[in-house]
Amino acid sequence: MSTKKFVKDSFLVTVLGICSRILGWIRDNYLLEFIGTGAFSDAFSLSVKIPTSFRKAFSEGAINSALLPKIRDFEEKNAYKRLHILIINTFMIFSFLLFVFYFGEQFFEDWFLSKVAPGFNLEQKAYYGLFVQTTSFTSFIYFCYSILGSLLQSRGFFFWPSISVILFNFCLICLIKFSLIFNVSVVKIVFFYFFATIIMLLSTMIPSVIYDLFQEDKSIKIKIASFLFGFIFLFIFVSFYIKFLLFIGFYCVYLFFANQNSFFSKQSLGDLRSLFYFFAPIFLIAILTQINDVISMRFASLFGVGSMTLVLRSGKIMQLPIAFIIPVFITLFSYLNKFSKDKKTSKTLKRLSMLFVFLITFAFMLTCFLFTEGIIKIIFFNKVSAKDVVIMKKLVKLYSISLPALLMNRLFQMFFFVEKSVIIPAIISLNNSICYVFLMKIFIFYSFDLSSVVYPFVFCSWITFFLYLILAYKKEML
């Protein structure tokens, strides 16, 4: 029965995931038509990459992996008040760190760009400075979305976190299409992006209140949600120094509220500590993955204007098979936690998921090799120049080679997380990042070609895969 339910939920989320990727594909094409592939595009891509990296780290990795087991434990004990306090404390601590990063990025923008995109010219830097004031704040919105998505998934509501991404893409498509028809300034794209993230957050916040996830008075949650949205909208439209004052005021309100409601009791701090012991290695893995992406963008910027965009666009083609697989991971992790003590069911789910990942990725890899140019032209509506198509063909083939290993590594990480063994994946990810940087420098030194940005990614993905496979069999996980 559990296996049938897993397949049913996986199918639902997979269909929604595919719809999301298709809309993302349409969105990227309209975006390509709207902002092009020059300095403006590079600056916007980098300004969006940072919050997107946080979203991937939180919503597709660390938060889900750390919170879901904890939520299950509290639900079994009917300790909803402890869960409520843990969620709020976790939210406030990480939002504090995100705000510190936000203000730090504003104060040290020149230094940050010199490290992340040393190849940026003055025009690209000017555009980046214009965008980042708005896009960086969306990291906070993504974090709110991740917390609520984890709560919904823990109760079996997989529909809402999945539909929220569809709404995000649909909203952005409509706004960009409107801009193309009425010749709206391209600078407005950053506000469109912000508005779409708000829609995505609302699509998880409203169901979390309706379904009463905290088993408490809804009026309290409505007040908290109203305060949060008021803060977000006020924060985004005021000057930098007023933002800083709002930030201080926001945490003063929290500290007062926490003190009045015993949020810092010995039990609450113990729950928070146990969560962070489990969370820290998982978050390290997620952040290292995103750092590798930023490193690839850094080196891509050395190849001139538009190179960063070409690397990102080539990587985007891999989103279609990922649309089939990531939703399975989301439902699988929830079910593996639920049946962690039933070894037979757990192993059946693991083997089914491994077979599914292998078939999808292998089929897509063959398709990319046989019909590379056709795929690029279809996905980008023939809006890529002949010169760029030649470069992208090689990049897409390289990315497709790494795809089976990349997604199997994600799957193996999940198996280790379920077994509460988070240190091993953290060490593997750290070694992978070190190896990645080392190989990147070697490839670029000996072959100054844009494909040298992707070669290290391919090598590291497959080395990590074989390492995970050996360890998984050694620990009898399969």
Secondary structure in CASP SS format (residue, H / E / C, confidence):
PFRMAT SS
TARGET T0000
AUTHOR 0000-0000-0000
METHOD secondary structure of the structure
MODEL  1
M C 1.00
S H 1.00
T H 1.00
K H 1.00
K H 1.00
F H 1.00
V H 1.00
K H 1.00
D H 1.00
S H 1.00
F H 1.00
L H 1.00
V H 1.00
T H 1.00
V H 1.00
L H 1.00
G H 1.00
I H 1.00
C H 1.00
S H 1.00
R H 1.00
I H 1.00
L H 1.00
G H 1.00
W H 1.00
I H 1.00
R H 1.00
D H 1.00
N H 1.00
Y H 1.00
L H 1.00
L H 1.00
E H 1.00
F H 1.00
I H 1.00
G C 1.00
T C 1.00
G C 1.00
A H 1.00
F H 1.00
S H 1.00
D H 1.00
A H 1.00
F H 1.00
S H 1.00
L H 1.00
S H 1.00
V H 1.00
K H 1.00
I H 1.00
P H 1.00
T H 1.00
S H 1.00
F H 1.00
R H 1.00
K H 1.00
A H 1.00
F H 1.00
S H 1.00
E H 1.00
G H 1.00
A H 1.00
I H 1.00
N H 1.00
S H 1.00
A H 1.00
L H 1.00
L H 1.00
P H 1.00
K H 1.00
I H 1.00
R H 1.00
D H 1.00
F H 1.00
E H 1.00
E H 1.00
K C 1.00
N C 1.00
A C 1.00
Y H 1.00
K H 1.00
R H 1.00
L H 1.00
H H 1.00
I H 1.00
L H 1.00
I H 1.00
I H 1.00
N H 1.00
T H 1.00
F H 1.00
M H 1.00
I H 1.00
F H 1.00
S H 1.00
F H 1.00
L H 1.00
L H 1.00
F H 1.00
V H 1.00
F H 1.00
Y H 1.00
F H 1.00
G H 1.00
E H 1.00
Q H 1.00
F H 1.00
F C 1.00
E H 1.00
D H 1.00
W H 1.00
F H 1.00
L H 1.00
S H 1.00
K H 1.00
V H 1.00
A C 1.00
P C 1.00
G C 1.00
F C 1.00
N C 1.00
L H 1.00
E H 1.00
Q H 1.00
K H 1.00
A H 1.00
Y H 1.00
Y H 1.00
G H 1.00
L H 1.00
F H 1.00
V H 1.00
Q H 1.00
T H 1.00
T H 1.00
S C 1.00
F C 1.00
T H 1.00
S H 1.00
F H 1.00
I H 1.00
Y H 1.00
F H 1.00
C H 1.00
Y H 1.00
S H 1.00
I H 1.00
L H 1.00
G H 1.00
S H 1.00
L H 1.00
L H 1.00
Q H 1.00
S H 1.00
R C 1.00
G C 1.00
F C 1.00
F C 1.00
F H 1.00
W H 1.00
P H 1.00
S H 1.00
I H 1.00
S H 1.00
V H 1.00
I H 1.00
L H 1.00
F H 1.00
N H 1.00
F H 1.00
C H 1.00
L H 1.00
I H 1.00
C H 1.00
L H 1.00
I H 1.00
K H 1.00
F H 1.00
S H 1.00
L H 1.00
I H 1.00
F H 1.00
N C 1.00
V C 1.00
S C 1.00
V H 1.00
V H 1.00
K H 1.00
I H 1.00
V H 1.00
F H 1.00
F H 1.00
Y H 1.00
F H 1.00
F H 1.00
A H 1.00
T H 1.00
I H 1.00
I H 1.00
M H 1.00
L H 1.00
L H 1.00
S H 1.00
T H 1.00
M H 1.00
I H 1.00
P H 1.00
S H 1.00
V H 1.00
I H 1.00
Y C 1.00
D C 1.00
L C 1.00
F C 1.00
Q C 1.00
E C 1.00
D C 1.00
K H 1.00
S H 1.00
I H 1.00
K H 1.00
I H 1.00
K H 1.00
I H 1.00
A H 1.00
S H 1.00
F H 1.00
L H 1.00
F H 1.00
G H 1.00
F H 1.00
I H 1.00
F H 1.00
L H 1.00
F H 1.00
I H 1.00
F C 1.00
V C 1.00
S C 1.00
F H 1.00
Y H 1.00
I H 1.00
K H 1.00
F H 1.00
L H 1.00
L H 1.00
F H 1.00
I H 1.00
G H 1.00
F H 1.00
Y H 1.00
C H 1.00
V H 1.00
Y H 1.00
L H 1.00
F H 1.00
F H 1.00
A H 1.00
N H 1.00
Q H 1.00
N C 1.00
S C 1.00
F C 1.00
F C 1.00
S C 1.00
K H 1.00
Q H 1.00
S H 1.00
L H 1.00
G H 1.00
D H 1.00
L H 1.00
R H 1.00
S H 1.00
L H 1.00
F H 1.00
Y H 1.00
F H 1.00
F H 1.00
A H 1.00
P H 1.00
I H 1.00
F H 1.00
L H 1.00
I H 1.00
A H 1.00
I H 1.00
L H 1.00
T H 1.00
Q H 1.00
I H 1.00
N H 1.00
D H 1.00
V H 1.00
I H 1.00
S H 1.00
M H 1.00
R H 1.00
F H 1.00
A H 1.00
S H 1.00
L H 1.00
F H 1.00
G C 1.00
V C 1.00
G C 1.00
S H 1.00
M H 1.00
T H 1.00
L H 1.00
V H 1.00
L H 1.00
R H 1.00
S H 1.00
G H 1.00
K H 1.00
I C 1.00
M C 1.00
Q H 1.00
L H 1.00
P H 1.00
I H 1.00
A H 1.00
F H 1.00
I H 1.00
I H 1.00
P H 1.00
V H 1.00
F H 1.00
I H 1.00
T H 1.00
L H 1.00
F H 1.00
S H 1.00
Y H 1.00
L H 1.00
N H 1.00
K H 1.00
F C 1.00
S C 1.00
K C 1.00
D C 1.00
K H 1.00
K H 1.00
T H 1.00
S H 1.00
K H 1.00
T H 1.00
L H 1.00
K H 1.00
R H 1.00
L H 1.00
S H 1.00
M H 1.00
L H 1.00
F H 1.00
V H 1.00
F H 1.00
L H 1.00
I H 1.00
T H 1.00
F H 1.00
A H 1.00
F H 1.00
M H 1.00
L H 1.00
T H 1.00
C H 1.00
F H 1.00
L H 1.00
F C 1.00
T H 1.00
E H 1.00
G H 1.00
I H 1.00
I H 1.00
K H 1.00
I H 1.00
I H 1.00
F C 1.00
F C 1.00
N C 1.00
K C 1.00
V C 1.00
S C 1.00
A H 1.00
K H 1.00
D H 1.00
V H 1.00
V H 1.00
I H 1.00
M H 1.00
K H 1.00
K H 1.00
L H 1.00
V H 1.00
K H 1.00
L H 1.00
Y H 1.00
S H 1.00
I H 1.00
S H 1.00
L H 1.00
P H 1.00
A H 1.00
L H 1.00
L H 1.00
M H 1.00
N H 1.00
R H 1.00
L H 1.00
F H 1.00
Q H 1.00
M H 1.00
F H 1.00
F H 1.00
F H 1.00
V H 1.00
E C 1.00
K C 1.00
S C 1.00
V C 1.00
I H 1.00
I H 1.00
P H 1.00
A H 1.00
I H 1.00
I H 1.00
S H 1.00
L H 1.00
N H 1.00
N H 1.00
S H 1.00
I H 1.00
C H 1.00
Y H 1.00
V H 1.00
F H 1.00
L H 1.00
M H 1.00
K H 1.00
I H 1.00
F H 1.00
I H 1.00
F H 1.00
Y H 1.00
S C 1.00
F C 1.00
D C 1.00
L H 1.00
S H 1.00
S H 1.00
V H 1.00
V C 1.00
Y H 1.00
P H 1.00
F H 1.00
V H 1.00
F H 1.00
C H 1.00
S H 1.00
W H 1.00
I H 1.00
T H 1.00
F H 1.00
F H 1.00
L H 1.00
Y H 1.00
L H 1.00
I H 1.00
L H 1.00
A H 1.00
Y H 1.00
K H 1.00
K C 1.00
E C 1.00
M C 1.00
L C 1.00
END
